Amino acid sequence: MKYIFVTGGVISSLGKGLTAASLGTLLEHRGLKVTLAKFDPYLNVDPGTMSPFQHGEVYVTDDGAETDLDLGHYERFTHATLGRLNNLTSGRVYANIIEKERRGDYLGKTVQVIPHVTNEIKDRIRKIGRKSDADVLIIEIGGTTGDIEGLPFLEAIREFAQEAGPKNALFIHVTLVPYIRVAGEIKTKPTQQSVAKLREIGIQPQLLICRSEKPLTIDVRQKIASFCNVPLECVIEELDVAHSIYEVPLALQDERVDTIVCRYLHLKTRRADMRDWKRMLRRLIQPRRQCRIAVVGKYINLQDAYKSLYEAIKHAGAANDSAVDIVRVDAENIERDGAAKYLRNVAGVLVPGGFGDRGIEGKILAAKYAREHKVPYFGICLGMQTAVIEFARHVCKLKDANSAEFNSKTAHPVICLIDDQQRVVNKGGTMRLGAKLCQLVPGTHARRLYGAPVISERHRHRYEFNNSYREQLTRAGLKIAGLYTEKNLVEMIELPGHPYFVACQFHPEFKSRPHTAHPLFRGFIEAALRR
């Protein structure tokens, strides 16, 4: 196995994850098998207990791991199927070490950052290698070079690369080359300082990916190459792309990144044939139609909070030869002003997941508006639960209907805590997580769209449709469209006679890919276009 380590410098949010994913795309198109991992230096064991405002979305894998959102980029850009091994945090490292120390595994030795922490990190790299049959493992190191908390990870990959040998390991550093508008100049000093920090601990990057809003002149490239001790061809320009993040692999290919990487790692491959990627991209950026979709959410001000959701909407738009204008609506604004003000001019309403009671009444009003006005509606996780509450209140006349999550004393808890969750105390990693089977009901939108009787989707929730109200709600017209038969859990609901009123307890956005839009998203956009 060959190893590529991607680090970042100067500032965060430079796009290390997209760069790593794009490199994975190029290597796959050269005929190589690729897997990826994200190592984060924060002390949370995983992102599961972190606020979306702090960290963006929590991406869930098939095996039930709550991971960093960059794993979503990795799975969308490549054919890799990732799991809990592919995301490591300082919190997980230290938890493992303390558990071993308490058991006496260290045989009385003093437990230290070096070698015990660094060994734990290296062991994770080896475990990923043993589990995967990939040719190349790309590991992104979170944070910014110079951060204290990231030092053990940098030391670990330095040691690992030395042990693997120069033909088997490669360092790529993503850095900022800012344009100072007042001076009218591009400045290379931040990049020089960032690389100097890496070299202080013994890492010499072979490639520099330079993020800049202005093209790099030959003089700028030569200056960076000279001061950072890399060949001129290894100073790579990475500008903001014009239309879509899926343009990044093509931009890196223009800079010959994949060719340089393969040469350094002695990988003999064919040239990357990107024709299928270009066809997909044309569908994304040159559609013939357009529609407007409202996403009614709780974390609407932060782009990364619904990262996979927005991407899935774009994939579905491309599958329908349509651009999608996403209108972000804060659920609390609907509570204040009513739904019509924000939803009267959209072709579809999507209500995504979330936790807590803030904005819930706004989501319920959005579901009510879509039901009454025959606007295509797609509810995901909490979006399904709010649709059930709305139907119970306004169709079944159960005025106090609610979720036990928001009102433990409600007379009609149409959404209740899953039996398995009744005795759960710890919050981290204890929800219903990962891939579960769902049996689809014949004659439903879901069955038609999936084209299969049984599906597998990823979950992340504690509360569920209350089966005590199942007969009453279905008698009033609610259709159960999917079931987890093993425990008789309602996974999907629909409204017959409505153009598209579909809601699911799982998170289909995690399975959508740019080449293959998720069936439920595709059907939703199709219905919106008909409207």
GULO-193894 format. One record per residue (C-alpha): residue number from 1; residue in three letters; x, y, z. Coordinates in nm, 3 decimals. Last residue first. Example, Ala and Ser with C-alpha at 12.3 -4.5 7.8 and 13.67 -1.06 7.14 Angstrom:
BEGIN
i;aa;u;v;w
2;ser;1.367;-0.106;0.714;
1;ala;1.230;-0.450;0.780;
This chain:
BEGIN
i;aa;u;v;w
531;arg;-4.537;2.146;-1.028;
530;arg;-4.395;1.883;-1.262;
529;leu;-4.046;2.014;-1.180;
528;ala;-4.113;1.972;-0.807;
527;ala;-4.229;1.613;-0.865;
526;glu;-3.906;1.529;-1.050;
525;ile;-3.708;1.703;-0.776;
524;phe;-3.871;1.478;-0.515;
523;gly;-3.831;1.165;-0.726;
522;arg;-3.459;1.225;-0.767;
521;phe;-3.422;1.296;-0.395;
520;leu;-3.599;0.971;-0.310;
519;pro;-3.401;0.772;-0.569;
518;his;-3.057;0.900;-0.459;
517;ala;-2.866;1.050;-0.749;
516;thr;-2.618;0.815;-0.915;
515;his;-2.318;0.983;-1.081;
514;pro;-2.298;1.270;-0.829;
513;arg;-2.355;1.026;-0.539;
512;ser;-2.637;0.998;-0.284;
511;lys;-2.605;0.746;0.001;
510;phe;-2.557;0.992;0.288;
509;glu;-2.850;1.204;0.169;
508;pro;-3.084;0.912;0.237;
507;his;-3.083;0.981;0.612;
506;phe;-3.333;0.748;0.783;
505;gln;-3.676;0.819;0.934;
504;cys;-3.833;0.880;0.594;
503;ala;-4.090;1.121;0.454;
502;val;-4.278;1.132;0.125;
501;phe;-4.549;1.374;0.018;
500;tyr;-4.524;1.386;-0.358;
499;pro;-4.818;1.480;-0.583;
498;his;-5.061;1.404;-0.297;
497;gly;-5.332;1.146;-0.362;
496;pro;-5.179;0.900;-0.116;
495;leu;-4.983;1.067;0.165;
494;glu;-4.656;0.888;0.241;
493;ile;-4.468;0.746;0.539;
492;met;-4.133;0.572;0.576;
491;glu;-3.933;0.388;0.844;
490;val;-4.205;0.264;1.079;
489;leu;-4.047;0.023;1.326;
488;asn;-4.172;-0.335;1.353;
487;lys;-3.858;-0.456;1.532;
486;glu;-3.724;-0.698;1.270;
485;thr;-3.966;-0.559;1.012;
484;tyr;-3.796;-0.225;0.969;
483;leu;-4.092;-0.088;0.777;
482;gly;-4.158;0.126;0.469;
481;ala;-4.451;0.302;0.303;
480;ile;-4.696;0.346;0.592;
479;lys;-4.974;0.554;0.435;
478;leu;-5.154;0.828;0.629;
477;gly;-5.522;0.849;0.531;
476;ala;-5.725;0.884;0.851;
475;arg;-5.730;0.505;0.902;
474;thr;-5.350;0.516;0.875;
473;leu;-5.329;0.766;1.160;
472;gln;-5.562;0.576;1.396;
471;glu;-5.407;0.237;1.320;
470;arg;-5.051;0.360;1.376;
469;tyr;-5.116;0.556;1.695;
468;ser;-4.981;0.290;1.935;
467;asn;-4.702;0.229;1.683;
466;asn;-4.529;0.550;1.794;
465;phe;-4.308;0.670;1.507;
464;glu;-3.950;0.686;1.633;
463;tyr;-3.715;0.880;1.857;
462;arg;-3.343;0.815;1.916;
461;his;-3.197;0.902;1.576;
460;arg;-2.913;0.852;1.328;
459;his;-2.987;0.607;1.048;
458;arg;-2.827;0.489;0.725;
457;glu;-3.028;0.314;0.453;
456;ser;-3.062;-0.041;0.318;
455;ile;-3.345;-0.131;0.081;
454;val;-3.593;-0.417;0.040;
453;pro;-3.866;-0.452;-0.225;
452;ala;-3.664;-0.296;-0.509;
451;gly;-3.734;-0.041;-0.781;
450;tyr;-3.624;0.234;-0.545;
449;leu;-3.855;0.494;-0.700;
448;arg;-4.158;0.267;-0.743;
447;arg;-4.134;0.118;-0.394;
446;ala;-4.092;0.465;-0.240;
445;his;-4.384;0.616;-0.429;
444;thr;-4.601;0.336;-0.288;
443;gly;-4.784;0.053;-0.465;
442;pro;-4.598;-0.226;-0.288;
441;val;-4.478;-0.148;0.069;
440;leu;-4.102;-0.125;0.115;
439;gln;-3.913;-0.341;0.365;
438;cys;-3.629;-0.139;0.524;
437;leu;-3.291;-0.281;0.622;
436;lys;-3.064;-0.088;0.858;
435;ala;-2.732;0.088;0.790;
434;gly;-2.583;0.300;1.066;
433;leu;-2.694;0.436;1.402;
432;arg;-2.980;0.409;1.647;
431;met;-2.835;0.648;1.902;
430;thr;-2.566;0.558;2.157;
429;gly;-2.247;0.694;1.999;
428;gly;-2.216;0.984;2.244;
427;lys;-2.517;1.073;2.460;
426;asn;-2.453;0.855;2.765;
425;val;-2.761;0.759;2.967;
424;val;-2.946;0.497;2.761;
423;arg;-3.214;0.310;2.955;
422;gln;-3.511;0.385;2.730;
421;gln;-3.311;0.390;2.406;
420;asp;-3.378;0.030;2.300;
419;asp;-3.751;0.096;2.332;
418;ile;-3.728;0.384;2.082;
417;leu;-3.838;0.713;2.238;
416;cys;-4.174;0.836;2.115;
415;ile;-4.336;1.019;1.825;
414;val;-4.718;1.018;1.828;
413;pro;-4.690;1.121;2.195;
412;his;-5.060;1.212;2.237;
411;ala;-5.141;1.352;2.582;
410;thr;-4.810;1.540;2.585;
409;lys;-4.622;1.518;2.915;
408;ser;-4.272;1.453;2.774;
407;asn;-4.305;1.751;2.544;
406;phe;-4.022;1.807;2.294;
405;glu;-3.862;1.462;2.285;
404;ala;-4.196;1.298;2.363;
403;ser;-4.298;1.415;2.018;
402;asn;-4.626;1.599;1.981;
401;ala;-5.001;1.560;1.949;
400;asp;-5.189;1.805;2.175;
399;lys;-5.461;1.879;1.920;
398;leu;-5.526;1.519;1.823;
397;lys;-5.767;1.624;1.547;
396;cys;-5.677;1.328;1.321;
395;val;-5.618;1.561;1.024;
394;his;-5.474;1.870;1.195;
393;arg;-5.291;1.741;1.500;
392;ala;-5.203;1.389;1.390;
391;phe;-5.103;1.502;1.042;
390;glu;-4.880;1.776;1.184;
389;ile;-4.715;1.538;1.433;
388;val;-4.649;1.285;1.154;
387;ala;-4.497;1.556;0.932;
386;thr;-4.283;1.673;1.227;
385;gln;-4.151;1.318;1.270;
384;met;-4.072;1.279;0.902;
383;gly;-3.875;1.604;0.894;
382;leu;-3.701;1.496;1.215;
381;cys;-3.560;1.207;1.009;
380;ile;-3.593;1.342;0.653;
379;gly;-3.914;1.496;0.518;
378;phe;-3.974;1.552;0.146;
377;tyr;-4.278;1.754;0.042;
376;pro;-4.411;1.830;-0.306;
375;val;-4.658;2.121;-0.272;
374;lys;-5.020;2.004;-0.268;
373;his;-5.134;2.324;-0.093;
372;glu;-5.273;2.152;0.217;
371;arg;-4.989;1.903;0.260;
370;ala;-4.710;2.149;0.179;
369;tyr;-4.854;2.412;0.415;
368;lys;-4.898;2.159;0.694;
367;ala;-4.541;2.030;0.654;
366;ala;-4.409;2.388;0.672;
365;leu;-4.624;2.456;0.979;
364;ile;-4.474;2.153;1.152;
363;lys;-4.124;2.274;1.065;
362;gly;-4.204;2.614;1.213;
361;glu;-4.341;2.449;1.528;
360;ile;-4.010;2.266;1.564;
359;gly;-3.793;2.578;1.541;
358;arg;-3.611;2.509;1.868;
357;asp;-3.737;2.182;2.018;
356;gly;-3.411;1.987;2.019;
355;phe;-3.236;1.781;1.751;
354;gly;-3.213;1.799;1.374;
353;gly;-3.313;1.634;1.048;
352;pro;-3.420;1.788;0.719;
351;val;-3.749;1.946;0.600;
350;leu;-3.768;1.973;0.221;
349;val;-4.039;2.180;0.054;
348;gly;-4.095;2.182;-0.323;
347;ala;-4.185;2.410;-0.612;
346;val;-4.125;2.735;-0.422;
345;asn;-4.309;3.067;-0.449;
344;arg;-4.563;3.033;-0.165;
343;leu;-4.308;2.888;0.077;
342;tyr;-4.156;3.180;0.268;
341;lys;-4.452;3.414;0.327;
340;ala;-4.697;3.121;0.316;
339;ala;-4.539;2.948;0.615;
338;gly;-4.628;3.193;0.891;
337;asp;-4.438;3.499;1.011;
336;arg;-4.299;3.408;1.355;
335;glu;-4.303;3.028;1.345;
334;ile;-4.196;3.047;0.980;
333;asn;-3.899;3.259;1.084;
332;glu;-3.809;2.999;1.349;
331;ala;-3.787;2.732;1.078;
330;asp;-3.510;2.928;0.906;
329;val;-3.562;2.904;0.532;
328;arg;-3.278;2.835;0.289;
327;val;-3.397;2.866;-0.071;
326;ile;-3.208;2.616;-0.288;
325;asp;-3.226;2.704;-0.658;
324;val;-3.200;2.367;-0.827;
323;ala;-3.064;2.339;-1.181;
322;ser;-3.239;2.074;-1.382;
321;asp;-3.154;1.787;-1.616;
320;asn;-3.355;1.554;-1.387;
319;ala;-3.046;1.355;-1.283;
318;ala;-2.861;1.687;-1.251;
317;gly;-3.124;1.813;-1.008;
316;ala;-3.103;1.492;-0.809;
315;his;-2.726;1.532;-0.774;
314;lys;-2.775;1.895;-0.668;
313;ile;-3.028;1.794;-0.402;
312;ala;-2.789;1.523;-0.277;
311;glu;-2.511;1.784;-0.248;
310;tyr;-2.733;2.012;-0.041;
309;leu;-2.823;1.724;0.191;
308;ser;-2.463;1.607;0.227;
307;lys;-2.357;1.952;0.349;
306;tyr;-2.652;2.027;0.578;
305;ala;-2.461;2.182;0.871;
304;asp;-2.176;2.277;0.635;
303;gln;-2.356;2.581;0.495;
302;leu;-2.424;2.735;0.838;
301;asn;-2.711;2.981;0.859;
300;ile;-2.973;2.710;0.809;
299;tyr;-2.908;2.526;1.131;
298;lys;-3.274;2.469;1.227;
297;gly;-3.407;2.387;0.883;
296;val;-3.668;2.449;0.617;
295;val;-3.502;2.373;0.282;
294;ala;-3.713;2.544;0.017;
293;ile;-3.672;2.420;-0.339;
292;arg;-3.683;2.635;-0.651;
291;cys;-3.680;2.477;-0.996;
290;gln;-3.473;2.495;-1.315;
289;arg;-3.453;2.333;-1.657;
288;arg;-3.198;2.280;-1.934;
287;pro;-2.902;2.190;-1.716;
286;gln;-2.547;2.306;-1.794;
285;ile;-2.357;2.291;-1.462;
284;leu;-2.459;1.958;-1.313;
283;arg;-2.530;1.768;-1.635;
282;arg;-2.199;1.890;-1.776;
281;leu;-2.023;1.767;-1.461;
280;met;-2.156;1.415;-1.505;
279;arg;-2.031;1.410;-1.863;
278;lys;-1.693;1.544;-1.747;
277;trp;-1.665;1.268;-1.485;
276;asp;-1.745;1.003;-1.748;
275;arg;-1.476;1.147;-1.976;
274;met;-1.211;1.159;-1.702;
273;asp;-0.970;0.900;-1.840;
272;ala;-0.676;0.917;-1.597;
271;arg;-0.355;0.823;-1.776;
270;arg;-0.262;0.458;-1.734;
269;thr;-0.075;0.340;-1.428;
268;lys;0.275;0.258;-1.305;
267;leu;0.294;0.373;-0.945;
266;his;0.647;0.459;-0.834;
265;leu;0.520;0.669;-0.542;
264;tyr;0.687;0.990;-0.659;
263;arg;0.588;0.926;-1.022;
262;cys;0.229;0.844;-0.930;
261;val;0.200;1.166;-0.729;
260;ile;0.345;1.376;-1.012;
259;thr;0.103;1.229;-1.267;
258;asp;-0.193;1.276;-1.031;
257;val;-0.104;1.641;-0.974;
256;arg;-0.063;1.723;-1.344;
255;glu;-0.184;2.084;-1.296;
254;asp;-0.463;2.021;-1.546;
253;gln;-0.544;1.709;-1.341;
252;leu;-0.585;1.930;-1.036;
251;ala;-0.841;2.146;-1.219;
250;leu;-1.021;1.834;-1.342;
249;pro;-1.041;1.693;-0.988;
248;val;-1.172;2.031;-0.860;
247;glu;-1.463;2.062;-1.106;
246;tyr;-1.681;1.844;-0.881;
245;ile;-1.686;2.134;-0.634;
244;ser;-1.922;2.307;-0.877;
243;his;-1.958;2.628;-1.075;
242;ala;-1.653;2.852;-1.106;
241;val;-1.384;2.667;-0.916;
240;asp;-1.181;2.853;-0.651;
239;leu;-0.816;2.838;-0.755;
238;glu;-0.573;2.556;-0.679;
237;glu;-0.226;2.625;-0.822;
236;ile;0.026;2.349;-0.761;
235;val;0.389;2.412;-0.669;
234;cys;0.525;2.065;-0.746;
233;glu;0.628;2.163;-1.100;
232;leu;0.876;2.413;-0.952;
231;pro;1.056;2.144;-0.751;
230;val;1.021;2.174;-0.372;
229;asn;1.247;2.338;-0.111;
228;cys;0.995;2.576;0.042;
227;phe;1.193;2.895;-0.024;
226;ser;1.286;2.807;-0.383;
225;ala;0.957;2.650;-0.486;
224;ile;0.756;2.936;-0.334;
223;lys;0.969;3.195;-0.516;
222;gln;0.951;3.002;-0.843;
221;arg;0.573;2.979;-0.817;
220;val;0.541;3.351;-0.751;
219;asp;0.766;3.435;-1.046;
218;ile;0.573;3.197;-1.275;
217;thr;0.255;3.384;-1.187;
216;leu;-0.002;3.224;-0.959;
215;pro;-0.362;3.280;-1.069;
214;lys;-0.564;3.495;-0.825;
213;glu;-0.809;3.378;-0.556;
212;ser;-0.543;3.150;-0.415;
211;arg;-0.514;2.805;-0.262;
210;cys;-0.166;2.665;-0.317;
209;ile;-0.136;2.286;-0.314;
208;leu;0.229;2.223;-0.225;
207;leu;0.371;1.885;-0.320;
206;gln;0.671;1.695;-0.178;
205;pro;0.615;1.815;0.178;
204;gln;0.926;1.801;0.399;
203;ile;0.828;1.677;0.743;
202;gly;1.096;1.674;1.013;
201;ile;0.938;1.861;1.300;
200;glu;1.086;2.197;1.202;
199;arg;1.010;2.114;0.837;
198;leu;0.639;2.138;0.906;
197;lys;0.669;2.479;1.069;
196;ala;0.888;2.598;0.778;
195;val;0.613;2.486;0.539;
194;ser;0.367;2.710;0.720;
193;gln;0.608;3.003;0.729;
192;gln;0.679;2.983;0.356;
191;thr;0.309;2.955;0.279;
190;pro;0.229;3.262;0.490;
189;lys;0.521;3.448;0.318;
188;thr;0.399;3.393;-0.039;
187;lys;0.201;3.713;-0.084;
186;ile;0.010;3.794;-0.403;
185;glu;0.012;4.167;-0.468;
184;gly;-0.227;4.452;-0.545;
183;ala;-0.115;4.630;-0.229;
182;val;-0.470;4.712;-0.119;
181;arg;-0.599;4.380;-0.257;
180;ile;-0.357;4.159;-0.070;
179;tyr;-0.392;3.827;-0.255;
178;pro;-0.335;3.537;-0.022;
177;val;-0.134;3.222;-0.098;
176;leu;-0.298;2.976;0.141;
175;thr;-0.172;2.624;0.201;
174;val;-0.247;2.261;0.130;
173;his;0.055;2.042;0.206;
172;ile;0.097;1.705;0.035;
171;phe;0.330;1.449;0.192;
170;leu;0.413;1.121;0.018;
169;ala;0.480;0.768;0.141;
168;asn;0.571;0.442;-0.033;
167;lys;0.877;0.524;-0.242;
166;pro;1.036;0.721;0.045;
165;gly;1.015;0.433;0.296;
164;ala;0.729;0.296;0.508;
163;glu;0.921;0.342;0.836;
162;gln;1.010;0.703;0.755;
161;ala;0.652;0.770;0.648;
160;phe;0.523;0.626;0.976;
159;glu;0.757;0.837;1.187;
158;arg;0.654;1.157;1.012;
157;ile;0.289;1.044;1.024;
156;ala;0.315;1.003;1.402;
155;glu;0.496;1.334;1.456;
154;leu;0.227;1.516;1.261;
153;phe;-0.047;1.343;1.458;
152;pro;0.121;1.419;1.791;
151;leu;0.160;1.787;1.689;
150;gly;-0.207;1.850;1.605;
149;glu;-0.312;1.965;1.953;
148;ile;-0.049;2.237;1.960;
147;asp;-0.171;2.397;1.635;
146;gly;0.129;2.488;1.419;
145;thr;0.000;2.319;1.105;
144;thr;-0.374;2.373;1.089;
143;gly;-0.652;2.137;1.186;
142;gly;-0.737;1.798;1.042;
141;ile;-0.481;1.554;0.903;
140;glu;-0.611;1.399;0.580;
139;ile;-0.504;1.043;0.509;
138;ile;-0.499;0.902;0.155;
137;leu;-0.449;0.524;0.139;
136;val;-0.343;0.388;-0.200;
135;asp;-0.354;0.041;-0.355;
134;ala;-0.672;-0.052;-0.170;
133;asp;-0.734;-0.402;-0.031;
132;ser;-0.858;-0.254;0.294;
131;lys;-0.877;-0.410;0.641;
130;arg;-0.501;-0.447;0.684;
129;gly;-0.429;-0.095;0.562;
128;ile;-0.694;0.059;0.788;
127;lys;-0.542;-0.132;1.078;
126;arg;-0.192;-0.011;0.985;
125;ile;-0.303;0.353;0.990;
124;arg;-0.472;0.294;1.327;
123;asp;-0.151;0.144;1.465;
122;lys;0.036;0.457;1.359;
121;ile;-0.201;0.670;1.566;
120;glu;-0.165;0.444;1.870;
119;asn;0.214;0.447;1.825;
118;thr;0.212;0.828;1.825;
117;val;0.021;0.833;2.153;
116;his;0.244;0.569;2.316;
115;pro;0.588;0.670;2.187;
114;ile;0.595;0.964;2.239;
113;val;0.290;1.118;2.403;
112;gln;0.380;0.933;2.722;
111;val;0.266;0.642;2.939;
110;thr;0.527;0.562;3.208;
109;lys;0.574;0.187;3.195;
108;gly;0.410;-0.045;3.450;
107;leu;0.334;-0.331;3.213;
106;tyr;0.181;-0.111;2.941;
105;asp;-0.124;-0.339;2.914;
104;gly;-0.213;-0.281;3.279;
103;arg;-0.585;-0.281;3.221;
102;arg;-0.606;0.081;3.336;
101;glu;-0.326;0.173;3.095;
100;lys;-0.503;0.004;2.806;
99;glu;-0.825;0.198;2.875;
98;ile;-0.623;0.519;2.910;
97;ile;-0.460;0.456;2.571;
96;asn;-0.785;0.380;2.393;
95;ala;-0.955;0.691;2.536;
94;tyr;-0.647;0.898;2.445;
93;val;-0.663;0.794;2.080;
92;arg;-1.043;0.829;2.063;
91;gly;-1.026;1.183;2.201;
90;ser;-0.737;1.269;1.971;
89;thr;-0.969;1.182;1.685;
88;leu;-0.973;0.906;1.424;
87;asn;-1.206;0.864;1.126;
86;asn;-1.153;0.583;0.874;
85;leu;-1.171;0.298;1.127;
84;arg;-1.537;0.382;1.194;
83;gly;-1.638;0.309;0.836;
82;leu;-1.574;0.397;0.472;
81;thr;-1.702;0.262;0.142;
80;ala;-1.462;0.386;-0.126;
79;his;-1.602;0.436;-0.476;
78;thr;-1.465;0.790;-0.494;
77;phe;-1.586;1.151;-0.499;
76;arg;-1.907;1.099;-0.300;
75;glu;-1.746;0.865;-0.045;
74;tyr;-1.450;1.096;0.021;
73;his;-1.664;1.409;0.033;
72;gly;-1.891;1.245;0.291;
71;leu;-1.585;1.141;0.490;
70;asp;-1.508;1.513;0.500;
69;leu;-1.820;1.560;0.716;
68;asp;-1.638;1.412;1.016;
67;thr;-1.775;1.091;1.159;
66;glu;-2.053;0.925;1.354;
65;ala;-1.982;0.555;1.297;
64;gly;-2.281;0.327;1.243;
63;asp;-2.125;0.056;1.024;
62;asp;-2.282;0.202;0.711;
61;thr;-2.126;0.543;0.778;
60;val;-2.283;0.852;0.933;
59;tyr;-2.166;1.206;0.853;
58;val;-2.217;1.455;1.135;
57;glu;-2.293;1.791;0.981;
56;gly;-2.103;2.110;1.052;
55;his;-1.857;2.138;1.340;
54;gln;-1.946;2.416;1.576;
53;phe;-2.285;2.523;1.440;
52;pro;-2.367;2.156;1.385;
51;ser;-2.324;2.115;1.762;
50;met;-2.087;1.837;1.870;
49;thr;-2.208;1.520;2.043;
48;gly;-2.156;1.292;1.742;
47;pro;-1.830;1.453;1.628;
46;asp;-1.620;1.162;1.764;
45;val;-1.419;1.094;2.080;
44;asn;-1.413;1.469;2.136;
43;leu;-1.056;1.577;2.213;
42;tyr;-0.988;1.758;1.884;
41;pro;-0.690;1.653;1.669;
40;asp;-0.880;1.507;1.371;
39;phe;-0.752;1.220;1.155;
38;lys;-0.957;1.171;0.836;
37;ala;-0.925;0.857;0.625;
36;leu;-0.928;0.759;0.258;
35;thr;-0.939;0.447;0.040;
34;val;-0.826;0.411;-0.319;
33;lys;-0.815;0.133;-0.579;
32;leu;-0.604;0.229;-0.878;
31;gly;-0.717;0.225;-1.242;
30;arg;-0.602;0.574;-1.339;
29;his;-0.958;0.696;-1.290;
28;glu;-0.928;0.583;-0.930;
27;leu;-0.614;0.794;-0.891;
26;leu;-0.795;1.101;-1.023;
25;thr;-1.093;1.056;-0.793;
24;gly;-0.871;1.000;-0.489;
23;leu;-0.689;1.324;-0.572;
22;ser;-1.028;1.493;-0.574;
21;ala;-1.115;1.347;-0.233;
20;ala;-0.787;1.468;-0.083;
19;thr;-0.833;1.815;-0.231;
18;leu;-1.196;1.827;-0.121;
17;gly;-1.094;1.736;0.233;
16;lys;-0.804;1.980;0.240;
15;gly;-1.038;2.259;0.131;
14;leu;-0.883;2.567;0.287;
13;ser;-1.131;2.566;0.575;
12;ser;-0.859;2.631;0.836;
11;ile;-0.586;2.892;0.809;
10;val;-0.208;2.914;0.747;
9;gly;-0.144;2.543;0.679;
8;gly;-0.303;2.214;0.589;
7;thr;-0.187;1.853;0.582;
6;val;-0.254;1.570;0.338;
5;phe;-0.068;1.242;0.393;
4;ile;-0.045;0.999;0.101;
3;tyr;0.037;0.635;0.171;
2;lys;0.109;0.355;-0.076;
1;met;0.000;0.000;0.000;
